[in-house]
Amino acid sequence: MASTWQKTQEFYNWVLESGDPRTDPWPLVYSPLPVTLILASYLLVVALGPFFMRQQRPLELRGLLVAYNLAMMALSCYMFYEFLVTSVLGNYSYLCQPVDYSRSELGMRMAKVCWWFFFSKVIELLDTVFFILRKKQEQVTFLHVYHHGTMLFNWWSGVKYVPGGQAFFIGMLNSFVHIFMYGYYALASLGPRMHRYLWWKRYLTIMQLCQFVAIAAHSSYNLFTECPFPDGFNTAVFLYILSLMALFLHFYYRTYIRGKQKKLT
């Protein structure tokens, strides 16, 4: 028992001390405990929130939602710009790009936008909270909770150990997609009068699926070539993206194919 406890302590100390010393002092990075508590709190809200809202009227939150979605859209624009410009100035490769662990201007700039991308995943947990407060429980699907919860830990480990390198492509592509996603949400939050302008929801899902295909190809390429970026991270990204592709394809089929067939019958 003592040996198991000792090994656990040693592993935990390795997790703490083997990260990038540049990002360790930044909020929520050094230890996995804060992000674990955030995730546990999130899952608690998902589990208990509908129970507490059962006897309450749904909240409209229209003004708050418009401001939130526009702010997230602006943050996505900023992150996309930083990922793109920093990678261009750093002459990043789309085939093999190791992490720049130096304290150079471009190295720190890339690490900082990776941190902002991670932190955006913390903020995005509010998406679920707003659904629950508005009693839109049908939106809080397994796909929704799985995606939000896992992205939190995935990008904590990214910022902790590999803030940059190959990971820049994921952040840049996802930020680009989120510009349109939060733009859609901002329009939707204005009320029913905007629904006729939201015909492109299906194409937003297609854009997300194309993003996953691009990320899967990008991460898997280096598993068959020599590249000084950890294979473990590329493997984890590839397997994770496959899970998202399966879940989003199921959502697409259920919503846009089977749903359309039901309307015609």
FIMARNU-296981 format. One line per 2 residues: number of its first residue (from 1); their letters; for each residue x, y, z of C-alpha. Coordinates in Angstrom, 2 decimals, always signed. Example, Ala and Ser with C-alpha at 12.3 -4.5 7.8 and 13.67 -1.06 7.14 Angstrom:
BEGIN
1 = AS = +12.30,-4.50,+7.80 | +13.67,-1.06,+7.14 $
REM end
This chain:
BEGIN
1 = MA = +0.00,+0.00,+0.00 | +2.81,+2.37,+0.94 $
3 = ST = +4.58,+1.55,-2.30 | +1.46,+2.31,-4.35 $
5 = WQ = +0.99,+5.62,-2.54 | +4.66,+6.47,-3.07 $
7 = KT = +4.41,+5.71,-6.80 | +1.27,+7.85,-7.03 $
9 = QE = +3.08,+10.74,-5.36 | +6.05,+10.29,-7.66 $
11 = FY = +3.80,+10.32,-10.72 | +1.97,+13.41,-9.48 $
13 = NW = +5.27,+15.18,-8.87 | +6.37,+14.21,-12.38 $
15 = VL = +3.14,+15.70,-13.78 | +3.84,+18.94,-11.91 $
17 = ES = +7.54,+19.28,-12.67 | +7.82,+18.02,-16.25 $
19 = GD = +5.79,+20.81,-17.82 | +6.99,+23.81,-19.80 $
21 = PR = +8.57,+26.22,-17.26 | +7.35,+29.18,-19.33 $
23 = TD = +3.67,+28.33,-18.89 | +3.77,+26.82,-15.38 $
25 = PW = +3.34,+30.22,-13.62 | +0.25,+31.09,-15.71 $
27 = PL = -3.27,+30.69,-14.24 | -4.65,+27.12,-14.01 $
29 = VY = -1.56,+25.51,-15.61 | +0.93,+24.24,-13.01 $
31 = SP = -1.29,+21.69,-11.27 | -4.15,+19.59,-12.70 $
33 = LP = -6.17,+20.15,-9.50 | -7.80,+23.50,-10.45 $
35 = VT = -8.95,+22.23,-13.84 | -10.13,+18.98,-12.21 $
37 = LI = -12.24,+20.98,-9.75 | -13.65,+23.06,-12.60 $
39 = LA = -14.60,+19.89,-14.50 | -16.14,+18.30,-11.38 $
41 = SY = -18.18,+21.47,-10.76 | -19.29,+21.49,-14.38 $
43 = LL = -20.47,+17.86,-14.24 | -22.27,+18.62,-10.96 $
45 = VV = -24.14,+21.49,-12.62 | -25.02,+19.22,-15.58 $
47 = AL = -26.35,+16.55,-13.18 | -28.17,+18.75,-10.65 $
49 = GP = -28.99,+21.89,-12.64 | -32.13,+20.50,-14.34 $
51 = FF = -33.42,+19.27,-10.95 | -33.12,+22.74,-9.41 $
53 = MR = -34.66,+24.38,-12.48 | -37.61,+21.99,-12.56 $
55 = QQ = -39.87,+24.27,-10.51 | -38.44,+27.49,-11.95 $
57 = RP = -39.41,+29.47,-15.00 | -36.84,+29.40,-17.81 $
59 = LE = -34.66,+32.50,-17.88 | -34.50,+34.45,-21.13 $
61 = LR = -31.02,+35.95,-20.67 | -31.29,+37.55,-24.12 $
63 = GL = -29.03,+40.52,-23.46 | -26.47,+38.41,-21.62 $
65 = LV = -26.44,+35.79,-24.40 | -25.94,+38.37,-27.13 $
67 = AY = -23.05,+39.97,-25.22 | -21.52,+36.57,-24.36 $
69 = NL = -21.69,+35.22,-27.91 | -20.30,+38.41,-29.43 $
71 = AM = -17.48,+38.39,-26.86 | -16.66,+34.76,-27.69 $
73 = MA = -16.78,+35.58,-31.38 | -14.31,+38.43,-30.81 $
75 = LS = -12.04,+36.18,-28.73 | -12.12,+33.55,-31.51 $
77 = CY = -11.15,+36.22,-34.07 | -8.23,+37.30,-31.86 $
79 = MF = -6.99,+33.73,-31.34 | -7.29,+32.86,-35.04 $
81 = YE = -5.31,+36.00,-35.92 | -2.60,+35.22,-33.35 $
83 = FL = -2.26,+31.57,-34.41 | -2.13,+32.51,-38.08 $
85 = VT = +0.23,+35.50,-37.86 | +2.60,+33.91,-35.34 $
87 = SV = +2.85,+30.71,-37.40 | +3.49,+32.69,-40.60 $
89 = LG = +6.13,+34.89,-38.97 | +7.72,+31.79,-37.44 $
91 = NY = +7.67,+30.00,-40.81 | +5.75,+27.09,-39.28 $
93 = SY = +5.37,+23.88,-41.23 | +1.96,+22.25,-41.69 $
95 = LC = +3.65,+18.84,-41.95 | +6.06,+18.83,-39.02 $
97 = QP = +6.44,+21.58,-36.45 | +8.26,+21.01,-33.14 $
99 = VD = +7.47,+23.19,-30.12 | +9.54,+26.34,-29.76 $
101 = YS = +10.40,+26.20,-26.05 | +12.55,+29.31,-26.21 $
103 = RS = +11.66,+32.65,-24.63 | +11.94,+34.38,-27.98 $
105 = EL = +9.22,+36.87,-28.93 | +7.52,+34.44,-31.34 $
107 = GM = +7.95,+31.45,-29.01 | +6.25,+33.31,-26.15 $
109 = RM = +3.59,+34.73,-28.45 | +2.58,+31.24,-29.57 $
111 = AK = +2.58,+29.92,-26.00 | +0.36,+32.81,-24.88 $
113 = VC = -2.26,+32.27,-27.58 | -2.27,+28.55,-26.70 $
115 = WW = -3.05,+29.58,-23.10 | -5.88,+31.85,-24.28 $
117 = FF = -7.25,+29.00,-26.35 | -7.19,+26.73,-23.28 $
119 = FS = -8.84,+29.44,-21.18 | -11.54,+29.89,-23.84 $
121 = KV = -12.47,+26.25,-23.19 | -13.02,+27.13,-19.53 $
123 = IE = -15.28,+30.04,-20.52 | -17.20,+27.86,-23.01 $
125 = LL = -18.51,+25.73,-20.14 | -20.99,+28.59,-19.70 $
127 = DT = -22.69,+27.39,-22.91 | -24.09,+24.48,-20.90 $
129 = VF = -25.01,+26.63,-17.90 | -27.04,+28.94,-20.13 $
131 = FI = -28.87,+25.98,-21.70 | -29.81,+24.70,-18.24 $
133 = LR = -30.95,+28.13,-16.99 | -33.11,+28.51,-20.10 $
135 = KK = -34.46,+24.96,-19.63 | -33.12,+23.90,-23.03 $
137 = QE = -32.21,+20.49,-21.67 | -32.52,+18.86,-25.08 $
139 = QV = -29.36,+20.77,-26.05 | -27.34,+19.24,-23.20 $
141 = TF = -26.59,+16.00,-25.04 | -23.82,+13.50,-24.41 $
143 = LH = -21.98,+15.01,-27.41 | -22.24,+18.50,-25.91 $
145 = VY = -21.01,+17.52,-22.43 | -18.31,+15.16,-23.74 $
147 = HH = -16.94,+17.77,-26.13 | -16.87,+20.59,-23.56 $
149 = GT = -15.48,+18.49,-20.73 | -12.73,+16.73,-22.67 $
151 = ML = -11.50,+19.85,-24.49 | -10.80,+21.35,-21.09 $
153 = FN = -8.31,+18.63,-20.12 | -6.91,+18.18,-23.61 $
155 = WW = -5.86,+21.79,-23.81 | -4.67,+21.95,-20.22 $
157 = SG = -2.18,+19.20,-21.11 | -1.35,+21.01,-24.35 $
159 = VK = -0.49,+24.27,-22.61 | +1.29,+22.44,-19.78 $
161 = YV = +3.57,+20.35,-22.03 | +3.41,+21.36,-25.71 $
163 = PG = +2.25,+25.00,-26.04 | +2.77,+25.39,-29.77 $
165 = GQ = +4.34,+23.21,-32.42 | +1.86,+20.91,-34.17 $
167 = AF = -0.87,+22.07,-31.78 | -1.05,+25.51,-33.43 $
169 = FI = -3.00,+24.02,-36.36 | -5.75,+22.67,-34.08 $
171 = GM = -6.13,+25.98,-32.25 | -6.10,+28.02,-35.44 $
173 = LN = -8.68,+25.85,-37.22 | -10.97,+25.55,-34.21 $
175 = SF = -10.85,+29.32,-33.57 | -11.82,+29.92,-37.20 $
177 = VH = -14.83,+27.59,-36.93 | -15.87,+29.19,-33.63 $
179 = IF = -16.05,+32.63,-35.25 | -18.97,+31.33,-37.31 $
181 = MY = -20.39,+29.19,-34.51 | -20.64,+32.03,-32.00 $
183 = GY = -21.86,+34.33,-34.78 | -24.69,+31.85,-35.33 $
185 = YA = -25.42,+31.72,-31.59 | -25.42,+35.52,-31.37 $
187 = LA = -28.03,+35.74,-34.14 | -30.10,+32.93,-32.61 $
189 = SL = -30.09,+34.66,-29.20 | -31.83,+37.71,-30.72 $
191 = GP = -35.08,+35.76,-30.83 | -37.51,+34.06,-33.24 $
193 = RM = -37.44,+36.95,-35.71 | -33.89,+35.93,-36.64 $
195 = HR = -34.68,+32.27,-37.37 | -35.18,+32.84,-41.09 $
197 = YL = -31.55,+34.03,-41.27 | -30.23,+30.84,-39.64 $
199 = WW = -30.73,+28.47,-42.58 | -27.00,+27.75,-42.62 $
201 = KR = -26.88,+25.71,-39.39 | -26.41,+22.52,-41.42 $
203 = YL = -23.37,+24.01,-43.15 | -21.90,+24.94,-39.78 $
205 = TI = -22.00,+21.27,-38.81 | -20.38,+20.35,-42.14 $
207 = MQ = -17.65,+22.92,-41.42 | -17.04,+21.29,-38.03 $
209 = LC = -16.78,+17.85,-39.64 | -14.32,+19.17,-42.25 $
211 = QF = -12.28,+20.60,-39.38 | -12.08,+17.16,-37.74 $
213 = VA = -10.98,+15.51,-40.98 | -8.22,+18.11,-41.43 $
215 = IA = -7.02,+17.69,-37.83 | -7.06,+13.88,-38.10 $
217 = AH = -4.97,+14.02,-41.28 | -2.60,+16.57,-39.75 $
219 = SS = -2.01,+14.62,-36.53 | -1.78,+11.16,-38.14 $
221 = YN = +0.76,+12.23,-40.79 | +3.52,+12.55,-38.20 $
223 = LF = +2.85,+9.10,-36.80 | +4.43,+7.73,-39.99 $
225 = TE = +7.25,+10.26,-40.37 | +10.16,+11.44,-38.26 $
227 = CP = +9.14,+14.64,-36.49 | +10.42,+16.03,-33.17 $
229 = FP = +6.90,+16.43,-31.75 | +5.71,+13.84,-29.19 $
231 = DG = +3.98,+10.91,-30.90 | +1.90,+10.43,-27.76 $
233 = FN = +0.18,+13.76,-28.26 | -0.42,+13.16,-31.96 $
235 = TA = -1.86,+9.72,-31.19 | -4.13,+11.15,-28.47 $
237 = VF = -5.33,+13.91,-30.79 | -6.01,+11.44,-33.61 $
239 = LY = -8.03,+9.06,-31.42 | -9.93,+11.92,-29.79 $
241 = IL = -10.80,+13.45,-33.16 | -12.10,+10.08,-34.37 $
243 = SL = -14.48,+10.02,-31.39 | -15.72,+13.53,-32.21 $
245 = MA = -16.15,+12.63,-35.88 | -18.30,+9.62,-34.94 $
247 = LF = -20.46,+11.68,-32.56 | -20.88,+14.61,-34.97 $
249 = LH = -21.71,+12.28,-37.87 | -24.38,+10.67,-35.71 $
251 = FY = -25.72,+14.14,-34.84 | -25.70,+15.14,-38.52 $
253 = YR = -27.57,+11.99,-39.56 | -30.13,+12.29,-36.75 $
255 = TY = -30.75,+16.00,-37.31 | -30.47,+16.60,-41.04 $
257 = IR = -31.13,+13.22,-42.70 | -33.42,+11.21,-40.45 $
259 = GK = -35.10,+14.39,-39.21 | -35.82,+15.49,-42.78 $
261 = QK = -37.16,+12.04,-43.68 | -39.57,+12.16,-40.71 $
263 = KL = -40.89,+15.54,-41.89 | -41.60,+14.11,-45.36 $
265 = T = -43.55,+11.11,-44.04 $
REM end
